[in-house]
Amino acid sequence: MKRILFTFSLLIVVFAFSFKNSSAQQTYYTYSKPQWAISFGPAWALATNDAYGRANYELQSEVLKNNYGMRWGWGAFLEGKFSPGKKRNDRIFLGVDYKGMSNSDFEGSSSANSTQFDFVIIDAGYEYLFYGTYGFRSFYGAGFTGNFISGSYDPNPNDAMDTLNYARTFESSFRVGMEIKAGLEFVINSSKKNYGISVSGKYNLTNLFNDNNTAVTKGQPQSLNDGSETPGPGFKRYVGIFSLNVGFTIYPDVKKTIRK
């Protein structure tokens, strides 16, 4: 009996010591909300409004008449965000991205007309950030965009004798637009929690505030002719782009502290 009591007492002491030791070794941390965020990654782009269209029609006179013959393309972006408040819900963003749009209506540029357009975009604006769990956030924002747009049209090589179907170059034009966007951020479960993955959608109406129309001279670079005046289709052609961005995000100022 004494031997049983001794063994039982020893087990209680060992268990209590182990529990106390494990509790002493377990440390909990808290992480500050980031004031800065830097994101970069690839983007998939879809032409909208009057940018979207075909490069090949039964009548060559319809080519680039009412739209710019774009469909979709790829690009990349770099964006910085700053949160001035203590709650870190308000963010000011500044970014730059590139999008290349090309289209031959799935027929291949060697046997069909094709268009190529390049967009270099600088955007700035405001976002509101919602904090869910620590590893999940959502944001919504709007801003202004400065857009440098250039492009070209290459006719079907088999239509070399068609005088209506000739190569055209669009000179680089600067347009001022506006964008809206929304997205999600997922914080990677690292030791410092200062990295994340972002997924966002963005709609940019690139020429909302200005346009230009100039006479077209064959063989010479031409304007986008996106205004309602002549030459042009007789109405303002809006160049819109929707993009889906997937980025890697760095939060450089996250502070890790021991929870007391």
C-alpha positions in Angstrom: 0.0 0.0 0.0 2.8 2.4 0.9 4.5 1.5 -2.3 1.4 2.4 -4.3 0.9 5.7 -2.5 4.6 6.6 -3.1 4.3 5.8 -6.8 1.1 7.8 -7.2 2.6 10.8 -5.3 5.7 10.6 -7.5 3.6 10.6 -10.7 1.7 13.7 -9.5 4.9 15.6 -8.8 6.4 14.6 -12.2 3.1 15.6 -14.0 3.0 19.0 -12.2 6.6 19.7 -13.0 6.2 18.9 -16.6 3.0 21.0 -17.0 4.7 24.0 -15.3 7.8 23.6 -17.5 5.8 23.4 -20.7 3.7 26.4 -19.7 6.9 28.4 -19.1 8.4 27.4 -22.5 5.3 28.3 -24.5 5.5 32.0 -25.8 2.8 33.9 -27.6 3.4 36.8 -30.0 1.4 39.7 -31.4 2.0 41.4 -34.7 1.5 45.1 -35.5 -0.7 46.2 -38.4 1.5 47.3 -41.3 1.8 50.9 -42.3 3.5 50.1 -45.6 2.7 47.5 -48.2 4.6 46.8 -51.5 3.1 44.5 -54.1 4.2 43.2 -57.5 3.3 40.4 -59.8 1.6 39.5 -63.1 -1.7 40.7 -64.5 -4.2 39.4 -67.1 -6.1 42.1 -69.0 -9.4 42.2 -70.9 -10.3 45.1 -73.2 -13.7 46.7 -72.5 -15.9 49.5 -73.9 -14.7 50.6 -77.4 -11.3 49.0 -77.0 -12.8 45.6 -77.4 -13.4 44.4 -81.0 -12.3 42.4 -83.9 -9.3 42.8 -86.2 -10.9 40.9 -89.1 -14.1 41.8 -90.9 -15.6 40.8 -94.2 -15.2 44.4 -95.3 -11.8 46.0 -94.7 -13.5 49.4 -94.3 -14.9 48.1 -91.0 -11.4 47.5 -89.5 -10.6 50.0 -86.6 -13.7 52.0 -87.6 -15.7 51.9 -84.4 -13.3 50.1 -82.0 -9.6 49.3 -81.6 -9.7 45.6 -82.3 -8.3 44.6 -78.8 -9.3 41.5 -76.9 -7.0 40.6 -74.0 -3.4 40.5 -73.0 -0.8 40.2 -70.2 1.2 42.5 -68.1 2.8 43.2 -64.7 2.4 45.7 -61.9 4.3 47.3 -59.0 2.4 49.1 -56.3 3.2 50.8 -53.0 0.6 51.6 -50.2 0.9 53.8 -47.1 -1.5 53.9 -44.2 -1.3 57.2 -42.3 -3.8 56.5 -39.5 -3.4 54.5 -36.3 -6.0 51.9 -37.2 -4.3 51.3 -40.6 -7.7 51.2 -42.4 -7.0 54.1 -44.8 -4.4 53.6 -47.4 -2.9 55.8 -50.1 -1.6 53.9 -53.1 0.8 54.7 -56.0 1.6 52.3 -58.7 2.9 51.6 -62.2 2.0 48.8 -64.5 2.4 47.6 -68.1 -0.2 45.8 -70.3 0.4 44.4 -73.7 -2.8 43.7 -75.8 -2.7 41.7 -79.0 -5.4 40.2 -81.2 -5.7 38.3 -84.4 -9.2 36.8 -83.8 -7.6 33.3 -83.1 -6.5 33.0 -86.7 -2.8 33.7 -86.3 -1.0 36.8 -87.4 0.5 35.0 -90.5 -2.9 34.6 -92.1 -5.0 37.4 -90.6 -5.1 41.0 -89.6 -3.7 41.7 -86.1 -3.5 44.5 -83.6 -1.0 45.2 -80.9 -1.3 47.9 -78.2 0.9 48.8 -75.3 -0.2 50.5 -72.1 2.1 52.1 -69.5 -0.1 53.2 -66.6 0.6 55.3 -63.5 -2.1 55.2 -60.9 -2.7 56.9 -57.6 -5.6 57.0 -55.2 -7.3 55.8 -52.0 -8.2 52.4 -50.5 -10.1 51.3 -47.5 -8.9 48.2 -45.9 -11.0 45.8 -43.8 -9.3 43.5 -41.3 -10.8 40.1 -40.9 -8.8 37.4 -39.1 -5.2 38.4 -38.9 -4.3 36.4 -42.0 -7.2 37.7 -44.2 -8.0 41.3 -45.4 -10.1 42.9 -48.1 -9.8 46.3 -49.7 -11.8 48.6 -52.0 -10.5 51.7 -53.7 -10.5 54.3 -56.5 -8.0 56.6 -58.1 -6.8 58.5 -61.1 -4.7 57.1 -63.9 -2.2 58.5 -66.3 -2.0 56.3 -69.4 0.6 56.2 -72.2 -1.0 54.3 -75.1 0.7 53.2 -78.3 0.0 50.5 -80.9 0.0 49.2 -84.4 -2.2 47.4 -86.9 -0.7 44.8 -89.2 -2.7 43.6 -92.2 -3.1 40.1 -93.4 0.1 39.4 -95.4 -2.1 37.7 -98.1 -3.9 41.0 -98.7 -0.9 43.0 -99.9 -2.8 44.1 -103.0 -5.7 45.5 -101.0 -5.2 49.3 -100.9 -7.8 49.6 -98.0 -5.9 47.2 -95.8 -2.6 48.8 -94.9 -0.3 48.9 -91.9 -1.0 51.6 -89.3 0.9 52.9 -86.3 -0.7 54.7 -83.4 1.6 57.3 -82.0 2.2 57.3 -78.2 -0.7 59.3 -76.6 -1.2 60.4 -73.0 -4.7 60.0 -71.6 -6.0 60.7 -68.1 -8.5 58.3 -66.7 -10.0 56.8 -63.5 -10.1 53.4 -62.0 -12.0 51.4 -59.4 -10.6 48.2 -57.7 -11.2 45.6 -55.1 -9.1 42.8 -53.7 -8.1 40.3 -51.0 -4.9 39.9 -49.1 -3.7 36.7 -47.5 -0.9 36.9 -44.9 1.6 34.1 -45.2 2.1 32.3 -41.9 5.8 33.0 -41.5 7.7 33.8 -38.3 7.4 37.5 -38.8 4.1 37.6 -40.8 5.5 40.2 -43.1 4.7 38.5 -46.4 1.4 38.0 -48.2 -0.4 37.1 -51.4 -2.9 39.5 -53.0 -5.6 38.9 -55.6 -7.4 41.9 -57.0 -9.6 43.1 -59.9 -9.2 46.6 -61.4 -11.2 48.5 -64.0 -9.5 51.4 -65.7 -11.3 53.8 -68.1 -8.1 55.2 -69.6 -9.4 58.1 -71.6 -12.2 59.5 -69.4 -11.0 63.1 -69.2 -9.2 63.8 -72.5 -9.1 62.7 -76.2 -7.7 63.9 -79.5 -8.5 63.7 -83.2 -6.1 64.5 -86.1 -6.2 63.8 -89.8 -5.0 60.4 -90.9 -2.2 60.2 -93.5 -1.4 56.8 -94.9 2.1 55.7 -93.9 2.4 58.2 -91.1 1.7 57.5 -87.3 -1.8 58.5 -86.4 -3.6 59.7 -83.4 -6.0 57.4 -81.4 -8.8 59.6 -82.8 -10.9 58.8 -79.7 -12.8 62.0 -79.6 -16.3 62.7 -81.0 -14.9 65.1 -83.7 -13.7 64.1 -87.2 -11.8 62.1 -88.3 -13.2 59.3 -86.3 -16.4 57.3 -85.9 -18.4 60.4 -84.8 -18.6 59.5 -81.1 -16.2 59.3 -78.2 -14.4 56.0 -78.1 -13.8 54.9 -74.5 -10.8 52.7 -74.0 -11.4 50.5 -70.9 -9.3 47.7 -69.4 -10.3 45.2 -66.7 -7.3 43.4 -65.2 -6.9 40.6 -62.7 -3.8 40.9 -60.7 -2.0 38.3 -58.5 0.8 39.7 -56.4 3.4 39.0 -53.8 3.1 41.5 -51.0 5.8 42.7 -48.6 5.0 44.4 -45.2 8.4 45.8 -44.3 7.4 47.4 -40.9 5.5 44.7 -39.1 6.7 44.4 -35.5 6.7 41.2 -33.6 6.3 41.5 -29.8 5.8 39.0 -27.0 2.3 38.9 -25.6 2.3 39.5 -21.9 
